[in-house]
Amino acid sequence: MRNLIIQILLLVITSVAVDAQAGQMAQTSQPKRVVVIDPGHGGPRPGKVHRQVVEADYVLDVSKEVKRLLVNRMSNLDVYLTRSCDSAYHESQSSDNKLRAEFANKRAADLYVGIHCNALGNANVKGCEVWVLTLNEKLMNQNRLVGAMYADEGDFINPEDIDRNSQGFMMALSRQLENEPYSRFFAEECCKNMASYGLVNKGVKAGTVYTVLYYSECPGVIVEMGYLTNNSDYAYLTSKGAKQEMAKAISDAIVTYFETLYGDASQSAEAAAEEESTPAEQTSEVKAEEAKEAKEAEKVDEGYTIQLISSSKRVNTADSQFKSYKGKVREILGSGSYKYKYCYGSYKTSAAAQADLQEVRKSFKDAFVVKYRDGAIVAK
């Protein structure tokens, strides 16, 4: 009888522990999203210079404002600028663009946004437009027609220079097939927002293979805010408040992009502030508990977990593909093309994780145990 009671107690304790762990996993916040804002040109390449406007300086001001707006609005979004002063990555424009793409890739960016102003010999051409990558043969060949319009050699790739049999081209083509719908969605939203301030909406463009987009692993665009060589566009872009309006148009598109793709995963700073503003009658015990939890959160998050799947793109952890583990999965970054790892459980030892692995493999036959530290897979 005594042994039976002990067995029942062990079952109850185990059940409570599993429920507690499941609850903890369900409450785990979504991972931070990442956007890279790239103010075009800089350093030895000022970009388009027309009258009193130097493109490199103008787009830097707009980019800084975009970052400020996003930081204030989205607490779950990391925002990076490729440059914060008049600088460049390399004396070669082509290498400079590759390094900007590498900057975004190293930060596992979810979106790359290059910000530019336009210019053309024909002063009648005006309006805003957003470029996306295309490797369509017909559109790529248009580079021969538009190449002369771009003053900075290395901004785009000439189709004759691309080896169709190279691994680099195959990888770029694969990324384009995956990323283009996302890039176009953002581009359309951005065009619409900029046009709301009176600019002509020239829409989403494809054809020129921008070097930076070719080497970027995430969805990305080149935003052209207007033509400095057109009188009406120039008058608007140099008007009071134009930089702030363009920054708002671009940042609004970024917010819409992440909210549409990830729902409430990217919580606004304003909403977070409202949640933290608790009623006056909140007890001191609750406040003390929150302070304790905050202190615990500062500790290094390290241990073992069971990897269910990996993906080249981020996946909603509440997605139905996780079956009975839906809502109990968290994202951990790894390496390689499939760097997003989706894992279940948090264990202090590898042996503890191995004990649950057999059960997990009933749903995910290729699952295995990995070690993690602070949100990233590490070698054991």
N, C-alpha and C positions, 0 to 999 in steps of 0.2 A: 504493500500500500504506500509505504514511504517513497519507494522508487517511482511509483506512478505519479505521486504529487510533484516530485522533483521534475519529472519529464514534462508535466503540464506547465509548471512554472517556467521551464526553459523555453517551451513553445510560445508562451505569452510574452516573455522578454524579447525573444527573437522577432516576434511579430511587431512589437512596439518599436524595436530598433529599426526594422525594415521600413515601417511606416514613417518614422521620423526622418530616415535618410531620404525617402522618396519625397517627403514634404520639403526637405531642404533643397533637393535638386530642382523641384518644381518652382521654388522661389528664387532660384539663381537668376540673376539679371542677365539680360541678353548682352553679348559682347559688344564692345564699342565699335562703331563703324568708323571708317577713315576716309577723308576726302583730302586730296592734294590740289591746292590752288597754285597755278604756275603763271606768275606775271611774265609775259613774253619779253625776250631780248635782255638788255642790261649789259653793263661793262662796255666792251669795245663796240657793241652793236646796239645803237639807240633805237633801231626799228625805223618806223616812218617818222620823219620830221617835217612838219608843215606849219608854217607861220610860227606861232608861239608854242606849239605843242610838240613835245618829244614823247613818242609812243612809250618807250621804256619807263619813263617817269609817270606818265598818265596811268598806265595799267597797273603799276605798282601801288599807286594810291587806291585804285579801285579794289585791288586784291586784298590790301590790308583792311579795307572797310568790309569786304565780304567775310573775312575771317572774324572780325569783331562782331558782326551781326550773327554769325553762326555760333560763335562761342557763347553769346548771350542767349541764344534761342534753343540750342540743343546740347543738353548736358551729356548725352551719350554719343557724341561725335567728336573725334579727334580731327583737328584742322591743321594742316601743314602748308606753309608757303615754301616754294622752291628757292626763293630769295627774298630778303627783307631790306635790301639796299641795292645800289646800282652796281651789280656784280654779274659775273658769268662763271660757268663751270669749266669752260675750255676755250682756247683761242679759236678752235675750229667750230663753226656753227653746227656742222653735222654731229660732231662729238658732243658738243654742248647739249643738243637735243636728246641724244642717246642717254646722257647722264641725268637729264631731267626725268626721263622715263625710268631710269634705274632708281632714282630717288623715290618715285612713287611705288615701284615694285618692292623695294626693300621695306617699305612701311605697310605692305600688304593692303594698298589702297583699294577701296571699293569704287572710287570714282576719281578720275583725273579731269581737271578743268583748266585749260590754258586760256588766258585772257589777253586779247589783242585789240588793236584798232586797225582799220583797213585804209588803203590808199590805192589810187588808180590814176592813170594818165587821163582818162575820160572823167572830167569833173561833174558830169551829169549823173553818174552812177552813185546811188546812195542806198542806205538802209543797213539793218543789222542781219547777221547770218551766223549760223553755227555749223562747223564742219565736223564730219565723222569719218572714220577710216573706211575705205573700201578697197578690196583687192579684185573687184570686177574688172575683167580685161578691157572692156570698152571704156569704162569710166577712168581707169588708170591711164589709158592712152590719151585722155584729154590733158594730161600733164604737159604734153608737148605743146599744147595750145596756150595753156595758162602760165607756163613756167616763167616766161619773160615778165609776168606781172609781179613776181616776188623778188624783191631786191636782195634778200639775204640768201646767198647760196648755202644749201644744206638744210633749209627749212623743210624741203620735201624730197622724196625719193623718185628719181627718174625710173620709169618702168623698165627701160633697157638695162638698168643696173641690177635688177632683181633676178637672181638665178631661181627659176621656178622649181628646180629639183633640189634646192638647198633645204637643209633642216630648218633654218631660220624662217624661210618663206612658209614651209608647212606649218610651223608653230604659229606664225602670224595669221595664217589663213584659219587655223583652228580657233584661235582666240577671237578673230573677227566674227566667225559664224556664231560664236557664243555670246560675244559682247555687243554686237551691232544693235539688236533690238533695245537694249538698255541705253546705249549711247543715243539712239534716235529719240527715245522717249524723253530723255533729259533735254536733248537739243530742241525738240519741239516746244517743250515747256519754257525753256530759256528764251527762245525767239518770241514767243507769245508775250512773256513778261517784259522784254525790252521794248517791243512794239507798243506796249500800253503807254509808254512815255512819248509817243509821237513819231518814233522811227518807222520807216518802211520795213515790213517784215519780208525779208528775202528768203526766209525759210532754211531748212536743213540742206546742207550741201555735201556732196561726195564726189570724188574724182581725183583731187590732189592727195597723194599719199604723204601726209605729214610725217616726218621722221619720228617725232616724239610719240605719235599715236601708233606707229608701226611697231615700236619696241615696248609699248605699254602692255601690261598683262591684264589690266582692268578696263571696264568701259571708260571711254574718254572722249573729249571734244575739244575743239578750238573755237572759242567765242570771239567773234568780230563785232565790236560794239557799234561800228558806224564808219563811214568814210571821211577821213580828215580832209580829203581833197574835194569834197562836196560842200558847198556853202551852207546849206541847211543843216547837214549833219555836223559840220564844224561849229556852227552857231550853237547847236544844242549841246554838243559835248563840252564846249567851253563855257556854257552858261552856269550860273550859280546853282549848286545842288545836283548837277548832272552826274558827277561821280558817285554821289550817295544813291541816286536813283538807279544807276546801272548796277551798283553793288547790291541794292535791294532786289532788283530783278533777278540777278544771278543767284543770290543766296536763297530767295524764295523758291527758285527752281530746284536748288539742292535739297531744301527741306521737303518739298513735294516728292522728289525722287526717293528719298529715304523713307518717308512716311508711306508712300505707295508700295514700295518693295518690302518693307519690314514692319509695317503697321506702327504700333506704339513702342517698338524696340528702341527708337531714338527719342527719348523723352525730352521735351522742351525744358529749358532752365526755368521758365516761368511756372510750368506745371509742377516742377520739382519744388520750387519755392512755396507754392500753395500747399503741397503735401506736407512740407516741413513746418508750415504755420499751423500748429495744432491748437485746439481750444485751451483756454486759460485754466480750465479745471483738470487738465492732464496731471496725473499724480507724479510726484517726485520719483516714485519707484519705477514708473515706466521710463522716465527720462534717464534714470540711472542705468536701466537695462539697455537703452539705446546707446548710451555712452560706452557701455561695456562691449556691445556688439561692434561699434565703430572701432574700438581699440583692437578687438580681435581681428577685424578685417584688415588692419594694417600689417598683421603678421604675414610671413611668407606662406603662400599657399602651395604646398608641396606634398606629393604622395604618388599613389598608383591609381590608375583607372582602366576601364575596359573600353578599348576603341571599337566602335560598331562599324562606322564607315568613314571614308575620306572623300573629299570633293575639291574640285578646282574652283568652285564658287561657294559662297556662303549659303547655308541652308537654314530655314526656320527650324529651331529646335522643337517646335510643337507640330512639325510636319507629320502627316499620317504614315509616312514610310517608316517611322520609328516604332510603329505597332504598339505593343503593350508598354513600351518604354516612352511613349509620347509624353512630353512635358517633364521628363526626368533626365533629359539629355543636355549636355553642355558642349560648347565649342571650345576646342583647344588648338592653338596654332602649331603646325609642324613645318616640315621642309618639303621641297619638291613641287611638282606641278599640282599635286593634290594636297595642298598645305592645310586645308581646313579639316580637322579631325573631330568627329562627333562621338562623344564618349559617355559612358554610364558609370556611376559610382565613384566614390572617393575613399581610398584605402590607405592605411598607414604603411602596410607592407605588401610586397608582391604576392606573398603566400595567401594573404587575405583576399586579394583580388582574384587569384587563381581559383580559390574555393568557389567563387560565383561564376567563373568563366563557363563552366559546362552548361549551366542553366541558360546563360545569355546566348550561347551558341545554338540553342534550340530555335531562336529567332534570327540570329545573325551568325551564320556558320563560319564566317571568316574573322570573327571577333578575336582580339588578343589583348594581352595586358601591356600597358605602356606606363612609363614614369613621366610625371609632369612637374613643372615648377613655375608658379606665377603665370598661368595661362598658356604655357608653351611646352611642347613635348621635348624631353631631354634624354640623352643617352643614359642608360642604367649604370 
